[in-house]
Amino acid sequence: MMPTSESYNQHAVHTPPGWLKQSLNPLITVNKLAGIDHQVSKIKLNLHAIRQKLYRTPFYLWLSAMRRYRANKAVFQSIKPLPGELSYFSVSQQQIIPESAALAAIQQGDVIIVRQLIDKLGLQQDFTQLSQQYFACDVADLSQIHLKQTVHDIVRQARVARSSPLSLQLQSSIMHRLLSPHTRQMYLELQPNIRLHLPYAFVKDHEAYIEQQIGRGKLNPHGQHKDSWRGHPKNTINVWLALTEANAQNGMGILLHSLDYHPKHDPDGQEIQPGVKTYPSQHYVTDLQAGDAVIFCAELLHGSVINQSGQTRVALSMRCAVEKPQFHQKYRYNYIGVEHGRFNNLTLAKSFAPALFVPESTATTFAAAEQKGSSLQPTYIDHERIDVMVEGQLKQFPRYCPHAGADLALGELSADGNHLICPAHRLCVKPRKCLA
């Protein structure tokens, strides 16, 4: 029996054609989209593989080397003379020492403070320009940047600012000025860091993002370490220039004369291993005003103070050496040589010469520090608490730091005995109870 036009029309209305049914089927649509995503992923992987092969071709390597050479030479040519007398304060000797003695003191494990470096070298306008251009505020307002900009914006700006021509010129000129009285050969790392150490309340929920984007210790706390653990040359000198106040609440701690201390550390996480002593009460803790600098060997144990202040602490950190860099086995930072006024790109050393240096990782205690007797002497300790007798009064502290869980049994009492200093990031932990 032939269908009537009416029955045909009913069938057409209530039974969509096959192509339409397929397009309306959510499962089929999802499967098609998944197939497209899979094809796109394959194309991306293929393009990535092609790029990786291209990057390893001799022509591309030569082209990249030439670009880096030209960029490095431009930095060398931008170095400007910085007249001005500087004073050098020895933390070990607790006195001002002659400029001629400063380098030897640093190489022996001392920390040197240079007060008012920015003012004395006439760099106020340069740093004002750097701050305004990349952070949209004056240098004096950087301490409040966390109240005006998001963490993501600050990360982005810090990444751009640290590799800017102005930043590279400033750091290279400063290091050239500091080393020139001591040597005609110097080696400058062209990877400075602008460290905007935000109050911890503002970064605690963003630390994974910060470290993925710009690395640990730029905006968030930096655990106790030596720079060689992070791939820097063995013979590096750090120049750490405060752009805002850097104090016991937000600055940095350094264990003087710890060049011969080789703490066990995690080569992958680049942090000190649990159970290894850091002697926090023996650290020099920065007490700097904006414009002051500290200079020290990067092989001294050092690390951030967790920012417990209400201000962002900002510092420009730079690295240099007075001998050719002893590069790490796994990584070579971008250094240039300034040798008797001439430019040396160190191309052979960075590209072809064998790099055999691997930092030692052997010790859990440091004999020189142990002799000072600052280690904690608990009267009772378990997994939850530590009891310590302080001037006849029993004080009870938590076993683990509330910040990152460091073992406070490795901490040390503050000078007044009222706090237990965390061995990792120097959080000052108050006692839970004080018992008569």
C-alpha positions in Angstrom: 0.0 0.0 0.0 1.4 3.3 -1.0 1.7 5.9 1.8 -0.6 8.9 1.5 0.8 12.4 1.4 -0.5 13.0 4.9 1.3 9.9 6.3 4.4 10.9 4.4 4.4 14.4 5.8 3.9 13.0 9.3 6.8 10.7 8.8 8.9 13.6 7.5 8.1 15.8 10.6 8.6 13.1 13.2 11.5 11.2 11.7 14.5 13.5 10.8 16.9 12.4 8.1 19.9 10.3 9.1 22.5 13.1 8.8 20.3 15.3 11.1 19.9 12.6 13.7 23.6 12.0 13.8 24.4 15.7 14.2 21.8 15.9 17.1 23.3 12.9 18.9 25.4 14.3 21.7 27.6 11.2 22.0 28.5 11.2 18.3 29.2 15.0 18.5 31.5 14.5 21.5 33.2 11.7 19.7 33.8 13.8 16.6 35.1 16.6 18.7 37.4 14.2 20.5 38.7 13.0 17.2 39.4 16.5 16.0 41.2 17.3 19.3 43.3 14.1 18.8 44.3 15.2 15.3 45.1 18.7 16.5 47.3 17.2 19.3 49.1 15.0 16.8 49.8 18.0 14.6 51.1 20.0 17.6 53.4 17.1 18.6 54.7 16.8 15.1 55.4 20.5 14.9 57.1 20.4 18.2 59.3 17.5 17.0 60.1 19.4 13.9 61.1 22.5 15.9 63.2 20.4 18.2 65.1 18.9 15.3 65.5 22.4 13.7 66.9 23.7 17.0 69.6 21.1 16.9 70.7 21.7 13.3 74.1 23.3 13.0 72.7 26.3 11.1 70.1 27.1 13.9 72.7 26.6 16.6 75.1 29.0 14.8 72.3 31.5 14.3 71.3 31.4 18.0 74.9 31.7 19.0 75.3 34.8 16.8 72.2 36.4 18.2 73.4 35.8 21.7 76.9 37.1 20.9 75.5 40.3 19.5 73.1 40.8 22.5 75.9 40.1 24.9 78.3 42.5 23.2 75.6 45.2 23.3 75.4 44.8 27.1 79.2 45.0 27.3 79.1 48.2 25.2 76.4 49.7 27.5 78.5 49.4 30.7 79.0 53.0 31.9 81.7 54.3 34.3 80.3 54.9 37.8 82.5 57.4 39.7 81.9 57.7 43.4 83.5 56.6 46.7 82.0 53.5 48.4 82.4 52.3 52.0 82.7 48.6 52.9 81.5 47.3 56.2 82.7 43.8 57.3 80.0 41.8 59.1 82.7 39.5 60.6 84.9 42.3 61.9 82.0 44.7 62.6 83.9 47.6 61.2 84.5 49.5 57.9 87.5 48.0 56.0 89.5 49.5 53.1 88.1 48.9 49.6 91.4 47.1 48.8 90.6 44.4 51.5 86.9 43.9 50.5 87.4 41.2 47.8 89.7 39.0 50.0 87.3 39.2 52.9 84.4 38.1 50.6 86.4 35.2 49.3 87.2 34.1 52.8 83.5 33.8 53.7 82.7 37.3 55.1 79.7 39.4 54.2 80.3 43.0 53.1 77.7 45.7 53.4 77.9 48.7 51.0 75.6 51.5 52.3 73.8 54.0 50.0 75.3 52.3 46.8 72.6 53.8 44.6 73.0 57.3 45.9 76.8 57.2 45.9 77.0 56.0 42.3 74.4 58.5 41.1 71.9 55.8 39.9 68.7 57.3 41.4 67.2 58.3 38.1 68.1 55.0 36.4 66.2 53.0 39.0 63.3 55.4 39.0 63.1 54.8 35.2 63.3 51.1 35.6 60.5 51.0 38.2 58.2 53.4 36.3 58.7 51.6 33.0 58.1 48.1 34.1 56.1 48.4 37.3 54.2 51.6 36.7 55.2 53.2 40.0 58.1 55.0 41.6 60.8 53.0 43.5 59.5 54.3 46.8 56.1 52.8 46.0 57.4 49.3 45.2 56.9 48.2 48.8 53.1 48.6 48.3 52.9 47.0 44.9 51.0 43.9 46.2 48.1 46.3 47.1 47.9 47.7 43.6 48.6 44.8 41.3 47.8 41.1 41.0 50.3 38.4 41.6 50.0 37.4 37.9 50.7 41.0 36.8 53.7 41.3 39.1 55.2 38.0 37.8 54.7 39.1 34.2 56.4 42.5 34.8 59.3 41.0 36.7 60.0 38.6 33.9 60.2 41.3 31.4 62.1 43.8 33.6 64.9 41.5 34.6 66.0 40.9 31.0 65.5 44.5 29.8 68.4 46.5 28.4 68.2 48.9 31.3 68.3 46.2 33.9 71.3 44.5 32.2 73.1 47.8 31.9 72.5 48.7 35.5 73.6 45.4 36.9 76.7 45.1 34.6 77.8 48.7 35.4 77.4 48.1 39.2 79.4 44.9 39.1 82.1 46.4 36.9 82.4 49.3 39.4 82.7 46.9 42.4 85.3 44.6 40.8 87.4 47.2 38.9 89.5 48.2 41.9 90.5 44.6 42.4 91.0 43.1 38.9 91.3 43.8 35.2 89.5 40.5 34.5 86.0 40.0 35.6 83.1 37.8 34.5 79.5 39.0 34.7 76.3 36.9 34.6 73.7 38.5 32.3 70.7 37.0 34.1 69.8 39.3 37.0 66.7 38.9 39.1 64.4 41.5 40.4 63.1 39.9 43.5 59.7 41.3 44.6 59.3 39.3 47.8 55.6 39.8 48.6 54.0 39.4 52.0 53.4 35.7 52.4 49.6 36.1 52.8 49.6 37.3 49.1 51.6 34.5 47.6 50.7 31.4 49.7 47.9 30.4 47.2 50.0 31.2 44.1 53.4 29.5 44.8 53.1 26.8 42.2 52.2 29.4 39.6 55.1 31.7 40.7 57.7 28.9 40.6 56.5 27.6 37.2 56.6 31.1 35.7 59.7 32.7 37.2 61.3 30.3 39.7 61.5 29.9 43.4 62.6 32.8 45.5 61.6 35.6 43.2 58.3 36.4 44.7 58.0 33.7 47.3 60.3 32.4 50.1 63.6 30.8 49.1 64.7 27.9 51.4 68.3 27.5 52.7 70.6 26.8 49.8 73.9 27.4 48.0 73.6 28.8 44.5 75.6 26.0 42.9 72.7 23.7 43.9 70.7 25.6 41.3 73.3 25.3 38.6 75.4 28.4 39.2 79.2 28.3 38.8 81.2 27.3 41.9 83.1 30.6 42.1 80.2 33.0 42.0 80.0 36.2 44.0 76.5 37.6 44.8 75.7 41.3 44.8 72.3 41.8 46.4 71.0 45.4 46.1 68.0 46.4 48.2 65.5 48.7 46.4 63.3 48.8 49.5 63.9 48.1 53.2 65.1 44.5 53.8 65.0 43.6 57.5 64.5 40.6 59.9 60.8 40.4 58.9 61.3 40.1 55.1 65.0 40.0 54.2 67.6 37.3 53.9 69.8 35.3 56.2 73.4 34.2 55.5 75.6 31.8 57.4 79.0 33.4 57.5 82.1 31.4 56.8 80.1 28.4 55.6 82.1 27.8 52.4 83.4 24.5 53.8 79.9 23.3 54.9 78.5 21.0 52.2 75.0 20.1 53.4 73.1 17.2 52.0 70.6 18.5 49.5 68.1 17.3 46.9 69.7 17.8 43.5 66.3 17.7 41.8 64.3 19.9 44.2 67.5 22.0 44.9 66.6 22.3 48.6 68.4 21.2 51.7 67.4 17.7 52.9 65.3 17.2 56.0 67.4 16.6 59.1 70.3 18.9 58.0 71.2 21.7 60.3 71.2 25.4 59.1 72.1 27.2 62.4 69.5 30.1 62.0 70.5 32.0 65.1 74.1 32.3 63.8 73.0 33.9 60.5 73.7 37.5 59.5 70.2 38.8 58.8 69.9 41.8 56.4 69.3 45.2 58.0 69.3 47.3 54.9 67.7 50.5 53.7 66.7 51.2 50.1 69.9 51.6 48.1 72.1 49.5 50.4 73.8 46.3 49.1 75.4 43.1 50.5 78.1 41.2 48.7 79.0 37.6 49.6 80.2 34.3 48.0 77.3 32.4 46.6 78.6 29.3 48.3 77.6 30.6 51.7 74.5 29.0 53.0 71.7 31.5 52.6 67.9 31.9 52.1 64.9 34.1 52.3 63.2 35.2 55.5 59.5 34.5 55.0 57.9 37.9 54.5 56.0 38.5 57.8 55.8 42.3 57.2 53.1 44.2 55.4 55.5 45.4 52.7 56.9 43.9 49.5 60.7 43.6 49.8 62.4 44.3 46.5 66.0 43.5 45.6 68.1 43.4 42.4 70.3 40.3 42.7 73.4 40.0 40.5 76.2 37.5 40.1 79.8 37.8 39.0 83.2 36.2 39.3 86.9 37.3 39.3 88.0 34.2 37.6 86.5 32.3 34.6 83.3 30.7 35.8 83.6 27.1 37.0 80.4 25.9 35.3 78.1 23.3 36.7 78.0 20.0 35.0 74.3 20.3 34.1 73.8 24.0 33.4 75.7 27.0 32.1 74.5 30.5 32.8 75.1 33.2 30.3 78.4 34.9 31.4 80.6 37.4 29.6 84.2 38.3 30.3 85.5 41.9 30.6 89.2 41.3 30.2 91.5 44.3 30.2 88.7 46.4 28.8 87.9 43.9 26.0 84.8 41.8 25.4 84.9 38.0 25.7 81.7 36.1 25.0 83.2 32.9 26.6 81.7 31.0 23.6 84.1 28.1 23.9 83.7 27.8 27.7 79.9 27.9 27.5 79.5 25.6 24.5 82.3 23.2 24.2 84.6 23.1 27.2 83.9 20.2 29.6 82.1 21.2 32.8 82.8 18.8 35.6 81.7 20.7 38.7 79.0 19.0 40.8 78.3 20.5 44.3 79.1 18.3 47.3 76.3 16.9 49.3 77.8 15.1 52.3 77.2 16.8 55.7 74.4 17.1 58.2 76.3 19.3 60.6 79.0 22.0 60.4 81.8 21.6 63.0 82.6 25.4 63.1 78.9 26.2 63.8 78.5 23.4 66.3 81.3 24.8 68.5 79.2 27.9 69.2 76.6 25.8 71.0 73.5 27.4 69.6 71.7 24.1 69.0 68.4 23.6 70.8 68.5 21.6 74.1 65.0 20.3 74.6 63.9 18.9 78.0 61.2 16.9 76.2 60.4 16.2 72.5 57.8 14.2 70.7 55.9 14.4 67.4 53.7 17.2 68.6 55.8 19.4 70.9 59.2 20.6 72.0 59.8 21.7 75.6 62.7 24.0 76.2 64.0 25.6 79.5 64.7 29.3 79.0 66.1 31.2 82.0 64.3 29.0 84.5 61.0 29.0 82.6 59.7 26.0 80.6 58.4 27.0 77.2 56.5 24.7 74.9 56.8 25.0 71.1 55.1 23.0 68.3 57.3 20.3 66.8 56.8 21.4 63.2 56.7 24.9 61.6 53.2 26.0 60.6 54.5 27.5 57.4 56.0 24.5 55.5 56.3 21.8 58.1 60.1 22.1 58.8 61.3 20.3 61.9 61.6 22.9 64.6 63.9 20.5 66.6 66.6 21.8 64.2 65.6 25.4 64.9 67.3 27.7 67.4 66.1 30.2 70.0 66.1 33.8 69.2 68.5 36.1 71.2 65.7 37.0 73.7 64.6 33.4 74.0 61.0 34.3 73.2 60.8 32.6 69.8 62.0 29.5 68.1 63.5 30.3 64.7 62.5 28.0 61.9 65.6 26.4 60.2 64.1 26.8 56.7 62.6 30.3 56.2 63.3 31.9 59.6 59.7 32.1 60.7 59.8 33.1 64.4 57.5 30.7 66.2 56.0 31.7 69.5 55.6 29.2 72.3 52.3 27.6 72.9 52.7 27.7 76.7 55.1 29.2 79.2 55.1 27.0 82.3 56.6 28.1 85.7 
